[in-house]
Amino acid sequence: MGEAAGLVGGVGEVAGLVGGLGVLVAAVALSERNGAGVARGLVVGHRRTLLPDLPLTRLGVVTLPVVAVLAALVLPVGERAVLDLGVGIVWFNAMEVGAWAAVWLAGWGVNSVFPLVGGYRFVAQGLAYELPHMFALITVALGAGSLRFADVVAAQRELWFVVWMPVAFLVYLISALAMAFWGPMGEPAGAGIAGGVTAELAGPDRLVFLAGRYALLVVAAAAAVPLFLGGGAGPWLPAWAWTAVKTVAVLALFAGIGRRVPAVRMDRFMTFAWMVLIPLSLLQLLVVGIVVM
Protein backbone atom coordinates (compact mmCIF):
# COMPACT_ATOMS: atom_id res chain seq x y z
CA MET A 1 0.00 0.00 0.00
CA GLY A 2 2.81 2.43 0.89
CA GLU A 3 4.54 1.86 -2.43
CA ALA A 4 1.25 2.36 -4.29
CA ALA A 5 0.55 5.63 -2.47
CA GLY A 6 4.06 6.85 -3.22
CA LEU A 7 3.63 5.97 -6.88
CA VAL A 8 0.31 7.84 -7.05
CA GLY A 9 1.89 10.89 -5.39
CA GLY A 10 4.78 10.85 -7.83
CA VAL A 11 2.42 10.61 -10.78
CA GLY A 12 0.46 13.60 -9.38
CA GLU A 13 3.60 15.73 -9.09
CA VAL A 14 4.64 14.84 -12.65
CA ALA A 15 1.16 15.69 -13.89
CA GLY A 16 1.28 19.07 -12.14
CA LEU A 17 4.66 19.88 -13.68
CA VAL A 18 3.45 18.84 -17.12
CA GLY A 19 0.32 20.98 -16.71
CA GLY A 20 2.35 24.03 -15.69
CA LEU A 21 4.71 23.49 -18.61
CA GLY A 22 1.73 23.22 -20.93
CA VAL A 23 0.36 26.59 -19.75
CA LEU A 24 3.77 28.18 -20.27
CA VAL A 25 4.09 26.72 -23.77
CA ALA A 26 0.59 27.92 -24.63
CA ALA A 27 1.46 31.40 -23.41
CA VAL A 28 4.59 31.48 -25.53
CA ALA A 29 2.69 30.23 -28.56
CA LEU A 30 -0.03 32.80 -28.13
CA SER A 31 2.60 35.48 -27.65
CA GLU A 32 4.15 34.60 -30.97
CA ARG A 33 0.84 34.35 -32.80
CA ASN A 34 -1.48 36.90 -31.21
CA GLY A 35 0.80 39.30 -29.36
CA ALA A 36 2.33 39.63 -25.95
CA GLY A 37 -0.85 41.09 -24.40
CA VAL A 38 -2.77 37.77 -24.54
CA ALA A 39 0.14 35.82 -23.06
CA ARG A 40 0.55 38.33 -20.27
CA GLY A 41 -3.16 38.01 -19.56
CA LEU A 42 -2.76 34.24 -19.08
CA VAL A 43 0.22 34.64 -16.76
CA VAL A 44 -0.75 37.58 -14.54
CA GLY A 45 -4.45 38.09 -15.19
CA HIS A 46 -5.42 36.20 -12.02
CA ARG A 47 -3.59 38.77 -9.88
CA ARG A 48 -5.96 41.61 -10.74
CA THR A 49 -9.12 42.48 -8.85
CA LEU A 50 -11.71 43.69 -11.32
CA LEU A 51 -14.47 44.72 -8.91
CA PRO A 52 -13.67 47.83 -6.84
CA ASP A 53 -16.13 48.86 -4.15
CA LEU A 54 -17.24 52.14 -5.72
CA PRO A 55 -19.62 53.27 -2.93
CA LEU A 56 -16.89 52.76 -0.33
CA THR A 57 -14.29 54.51 -2.48
CA ARG A 58 -16.49 57.49 -3.17
CA LEU A 59 -17.47 57.75 0.48
CA GLY A 60 -13.78 58.17 1.30
CA VAL A 61 -13.21 60.59 -1.58
CA VAL A 62 -16.12 62.84 -0.58
CA THR A 63 -15.39 62.64 3.15
CA LEU A 64 -11.93 64.21 2.83
CA PRO A 65 -13.04 67.71 1.67
CA VAL A 66 -16.07 67.56 3.98
CA VAL A 67 -13.80 66.93 6.96
CA ALA A 68 -11.58 69.86 5.93
CA VAL A 69 -14.59 72.19 5.75
CA LEU A 70 -15.92 71.02 9.12
CA ALA A 71 -12.53 71.62 10.71
CA ALA A 72 -12.42 75.13 9.23
CA LEU A 73 -15.78 76.12 10.72
CA VAL A 74 -14.30 76.74 14.18
CA LEU A 75 -11.35 78.84 12.97
CA PRO A 76 -11.78 82.58 13.48
CA VAL A 77 -11.34 84.73 10.39
CA GLY A 78 -10.31 87.96 12.03
CA GLU A 79 -12.40 88.06 15.18
CA ARG A 80 -15.25 85.68 14.38
CA ALA A 81 -15.69 82.02 13.50
CA VAL A 82 -18.60 80.48 11.68
CA LEU A 83 -19.02 77.97 14.51
CA ASP A 84 -17.80 79.53 17.76
CA LEU A 85 -17.71 76.44 19.97
CA GLY A 86 -16.49 76.40 23.54
CA VAL A 87 -14.58 73.21 22.66
CA GLY A 88 -13.36 74.39 19.26
CA ILE A 89 -9.88 72.91 19.71
CA VAL A 90 -11.39 69.50 20.51
CA TRP A 91 -13.65 69.80 17.44
CA PHE A 92 -10.67 70.65 15.23
CA ASN A 93 -8.68 67.70 16.52
CA ALA A 94 -11.62 65.32 16.15
CA MET A 95 -11.99 66.12 12.45
CA GLU A 96 -8.57 64.60 11.84
CA VAL A 97 -9.97 61.18 12.69
CA GLY A 98 -12.42 61.70 9.84
CA ALA A 99 -9.46 62.38 7.55
CA TRP A 100 -7.90 59.10 8.63
CA ALA A 101 -11.10 57.26 7.74
CA ALA A 102 -11.45 59.07 4.41
CA VAL A 103 -7.94 58.27 3.18
CA TRP A 104 -8.10 54.67 4.34
CA LEU A 105 -11.50 54.10 2.72
CA ALA A 106 -10.27 55.61 -0.56
CA GLY A 107 -7.27 53.26 -0.48
CA TRP A 108 -9.24 50.18 0.54
CA GLY A 109 -12.28 50.58 -1.69
CA VAL A 110 -10.52 50.44 -5.06
CA ASN A 111 -9.31 46.88 -4.35
CA SER A 112 -5.80 47.54 -5.61
CA VAL A 113 -2.44 46.93 -3.99
CA PHE A 114 -0.78 50.34 -4.14
CA PRO A 115 -3.77 52.37 -2.89
CA LEU A 116 -4.21 49.91 -0.03
CA VAL A 117 -0.55 50.29 0.92
CA GLY A 118 -0.98 54.07 0.80
CA GLY A 119 -4.03 53.89 3.04
CA TYR A 120 -2.21 51.83 5.63
CA ARG A 121 0.77 54.16 5.45
CA PHE A 122 -1.51 57.07 6.30
CA VAL A 123 -2.95 55.19 9.29
CA ALA A 124 0.58 54.43 10.51
CA GLN A 125 1.53 58.07 9.97
CA GLY A 126 -1.53 59.16 11.93
CA LEU A 127 -0.65 56.90 14.85
CA ALA A 128 2.81 58.50 14.88
CA TYR A 129 1.85 62.19 14.70
CA GLU A 130 -1.45 62.28 16.59
CA LEU A 131 -0.11 62.13 20.15
CA PRO A 132 2.49 64.92 19.68
CA HIS A 133 -0.15 66.92 17.81
CA MET A 134 -2.65 66.46 20.62
CA PHE A 135 -0.08 67.48 23.24
CA ALA A 136 0.72 70.62 21.25
CA LEU A 137 -2.98 71.56 21.18
CA ILE A 138 -3.31 70.81 24.90
CA THR A 139 -0.34 73.10 25.57
CA VAL A 140 -2.09 75.94 23.74
CA ALA A 141 -5.34 75.32 25.61
CA LEU A 142 -3.48 75.25 28.92
CA GLY A 143 -1.72 78.53 28.16
CA ALA A 144 -5.03 80.20 27.24
CA GLY A 145 -7.07 78.52 29.94
CA SER A 146 -9.73 77.65 27.36
CA LEU A 147 -10.56 75.32 24.49
CA ARG A 148 -12.26 78.12 22.54
CA PHE A 149 -10.30 79.59 19.64
CA ALA A 150 -11.43 83.15 20.37
CA ASP A 151 -10.13 82.86 23.93
CA VAL A 152 -6.81 81.52 22.64
CA VAL A 153 -6.46 84.56 20.38
CA ALA A 154 -7.36 86.91 23.26
CA ALA A 155 -4.69 85.30 25.46
CA GLN A 156 -2.01 86.34 22.92
CA ARG A 157 -2.60 90.09 23.03
CA GLU A 158 0.65 90.74 24.85
CA LEU A 159 2.79 87.82 23.63
CA TRP A 160 2.18 85.33 20.85
CA PHE A 161 2.30 81.68 21.87
CA VAL A 162 4.92 80.95 19.22
CA VAL A 163 7.38 82.97 21.32
CA TRP A 164 7.06 81.03 24.57
CA MET A 165 5.79 77.74 23.09
CA PRO A 166 8.27 77.20 20.24
CA VAL A 167 8.44 73.43 20.68
CA ALA A 168 4.66 73.11 20.51
CA PHE A 169 4.67 75.27 17.36
CA LEU A 170 7.33 73.11 15.71
CA VAL A 171 5.46 69.92 16.63
CA TYR A 172 2.26 71.40 15.24
CA LEU A 173 3.91 72.24 11.90
CA ILE A 174 5.25 68.68 11.55
CA SER A 175 1.89 67.17 12.44
CA ALA A 176 0.11 69.54 10.05
CA LEU A 177 2.27 68.25 7.18
CA ALA A 178 1.46 64.70 8.24
CA MET A 179 -2.27 65.45 8.50
CA ALA A 180 -2.36 66.67 4.88
CA PHE A 181 0.23 64.00 3.83
CA TRP A 182 2.26 66.75 2.20
CA GLY A 183 5.95 67.11 1.37
CA PRO A 184 8.18 64.83 3.44
CA MET A 185 5.04 63.27 4.94
CA GLY A 186 3.55 62.52 1.53
CA GLU A 187 4.41 58.82 1.40
CA PRO A 188 0.73 57.70 1.51
CA ALA A 189 0.48 59.24 -1.97
CA GLY A 190 4.15 58.81 -2.90
CA ALA A 191 5.62 58.04 -6.29
CA GLY A 192 7.33 54.98 -4.82
CA ILE A 193 3.95 53.23 -4.71
CA ALA A 194 2.63 54.63 -8.00
CA GLY A 195 0.71 57.43 -6.33
CA GLY A 196 -0.54 55.43 -3.35
CA VAL A 197 -4.13 56.23 -2.43
CA THR A 198 -4.52 58.27 -5.62
CA ALA A 199 -3.18 55.56 -7.97
CA GLU A 200 -6.58 54.25 -9.08
CA LEU A 201 -8.55 57.50 -8.82
CA ALA A 202 -9.47 59.29 -12.03
CA GLY A 203 -11.79 62.00 -13.25
CA PRO A 204 -14.07 63.68 -10.68
CA ASP A 205 -13.03 61.23 -7.94
CA ARG A 206 -9.39 62.23 -8.24
CA LEU A 207 -10.26 65.92 -8.48
CA VAL A 208 -12.40 65.86 -5.33
CA PHE A 209 -9.83 63.83 -3.39
CA LEU A 210 -6.96 66.16 -4.29
CA ALA A 211 -9.13 69.18 -3.49
CA GLY A 212 -9.72 67.67 -0.06
CA ARG A 213 -6.00 67.13 0.42
CA TYR A 214 -5.17 70.74 -0.46
CA ALA A 215 -8.05 71.95 1.69
CA LEU A 216 -6.60 70.05 4.65
CA LEU A 217 -3.26 71.76 4.07
CA VAL A 218 -4.89 75.20 3.95
CA VAL A 219 -6.95 74.51 7.08
CA ALA A 220 -3.88 73.28 8.95
CA ALA A 221 -2.01 76.47 7.98
CA ALA A 222 -4.99 78.64 8.94
CA ALA A 223 -5.28 76.94 12.34
CA ALA A 224 -1.69 77.87 13.17
CA VAL A 225 -2.69 81.55 13.09
CA PRO A 226 -5.11 81.60 16.05
CA LEU A 227 -3.19 78.88 17.88
CA PHE A 228 0.31 80.40 17.81
CA LEU A 229 0.48 83.62 15.75
CA GLY A 230 -1.95 85.88 17.59
CA GLY A 231 -4.89 85.49 15.24
CA GLY A 232 -5.75 88.73 13.45
CA ALA A 233 -3.52 90.90 15.64
CA GLY A 234 -1.33 93.38 13.75
CA PRO A 235 -0.96 97.08 12.90
CA TRP A 236 -2.70 99.09 10.14
CA LEU A 237 -4.58 96.22 8.47
CA PRO A 238 -7.95 94.84 9.63
CA ALA A 239 -8.00 91.57 11.57
CA TRP A 240 -9.26 89.46 8.64
CA ALA A 241 -6.44 90.75 6.43
CA TRP A 242 -3.80 89.87 9.01
CA THR A 243 -5.32 86.40 9.34
CA ALA A 244 -5.03 85.96 5.56
CA VAL A 245 -1.44 87.24 5.46
CA LYS A 246 -0.31 84.93 8.25
CA THR A 247 -2.10 81.96 6.69
CA VAL A 248 -0.37 82.59 3.35
CA ALA A 249 2.98 82.85 5.15
CA VAL A 250 2.49 79.45 6.81
CA LEU A 251 1.38 77.99 3.47
CA ALA A 252 4.53 79.37 1.84
CA LEU A 253 6.57 77.66 4.54
CA PHE A 254 4.75 74.37 3.86
CA ALA A 255 5.34 74.77 0.11
CA GLY A 256 9.05 75.39 0.67
CA ILE A 257 9.35 72.33 2.93
CA GLY A 258 7.51 70.24 0.35
CA ARG A 259 10.02 71.18 -2.34
CA ARG A 260 13.24 70.93 -0.35
CA VAL A 261 12.81 68.19 2.26
CA PRO A 262 12.90 64.57 1.01
CA ALA A 263 10.28 62.00 1.89
CA VAL A 264 10.47 60.34 5.29
CA ARG A 265 10.00 56.60 5.71
CA MET A 266 7.10 55.69 7.98
CA ASP A 267 9.09 53.44 10.30
CA ARG A 268 11.67 56.18 10.87
CA PHE A 269 9.00 58.82 11.38
CA MET A 270 7.22 56.65 13.94
CA THR A 271 10.49 56.15 15.83
CA PHE A 272 11.21 59.89 15.69
CA ALA A 273 7.69 60.73 16.86
CA TRP A 274 7.71 58.38 19.82
CA MET A 275 11.31 58.93 20.88
CA VAL A 276 11.69 62.68 20.19
CA LEU A 277 8.44 64.52 19.50
CA ILE A 278 6.38 63.09 22.35
CA PRO A 279 9.01 63.74 25.06
CA LEU A 280 9.60 67.28 23.75
CA SER A 281 5.84 67.92 23.64
CA LEU A 282 5.43 66.73 27.21
CA LEU A 283 8.36 68.88 28.34
CA GLN A 284 6.80 71.94 26.67
CA LEU A 285 3.47 71.11 28.33
CA LEU A 286 5.18 70.87 31.71
CA VAL A 287 6.91 74.24 31.26
CA VAL A 288 3.65 75.95 30.29
CA GLY A 289 1.86 74.32 33.19
CA ILE A 290 4.44 75.66 35.62
CA VAL A 291 4.21 79.16 34.14
CA VAL A 292 0.42 79.40 34.33
CA MET A 293 0.16 77.97 37.85
Secondary structure as GFF3:
##gff-version 3
##sequence-region A 1 293
A	DSSP	alpha_helix	2	34	.	.	.	ID=ss1
A	DSSP	alpha_helix	36	44	.	.	.	ID=ss2
A	DSSP	three_ten_helix	45	47	.	.	.	ID=ss3
A	DSSP	alpha_helix	54	72	.	.	.	ID=ss4
A	DSSP	alpha_helix	88	109	.	.	.	ID=ss5
A	DSSP	alpha_helix	113	144	.	.	.	ID=ss6
A	DSSP	alpha_helix	149	154	.	.	.	ID=ss7
A	DSSP	alpha_helix	161	164	.	.	.	ID=ss8
A	DSSP	alpha_helix	166	179	.	.	.	ID=ss9
A	DSSP	three_ten_helix	183	185	.	.	.	ID=ss10
A	DSSP	three_ten_helix	187	189	.	.	.	ID=ss11
A	DSSP	three_ten_helix	191	193	.	.	.	ID=ss12
A	DSSP	three_ten_helix	196	198	.	.	.	ID=ss13
A	DSSP	alpha_helix	203	228	.	.	.	ID=ss14
A	DSSP	alpha_helix	239	260	.	.	.	ID=ss15
A	DSSP	alpha_helix	266	272	.	.	.	ID=ss16
A	DSSP	pi_helix	273	277	.	.	.	ID=ss17
A	DSSP	alpha_helix	278	292	.	.	.	ID=ss18
###
